[in-house]
Amino acid sequence: MIQENAPYRTSDTALAAFLKVKNYFLISIDYEKPRFEFLFRDSQQIREDANNYIIGNALTDPSDFARIFKKLNRIIYKRVQWEDD
């Protein structure tokens, strides 16, 4: 169930890269917990796409995915936000 105003959260960098390639809005990266979390605007569609990724039924452009995945790893290393890189 989707909680109103609660973001979709994941600590999976590859899933976050996939969601960014699908043009979902990355609200922020939460560094407060021992394992960082990516926070996206929640919706039924983002949950469906995330589930398809998790079960192996998601398709995306590999070069876009690689570019975004590298950027997310660079951002995490710097401990900054998407817009700050």
HELIX and SHEET records of a PDB file:
HELIX    1   1 THR A   13  VAL A   21  1                                   9    
HELIX    2   2 GLN A   44  ILE A   55  1                                  12    
HELIX    3   3 PRO A   62  LYS A   78  1                                  17    
HELIX    4   4 TRP A   82  ASP A   84  5                                   3    
SHEET    1   A 3 TYR A   8  THR A  10  0                                        
SHEET    2   A 3 GLU A  37  PHE A  40 -1                                        
SHEET    3   A 3 LEU A  26  ASP A  30 -1                                        
END                                                                             
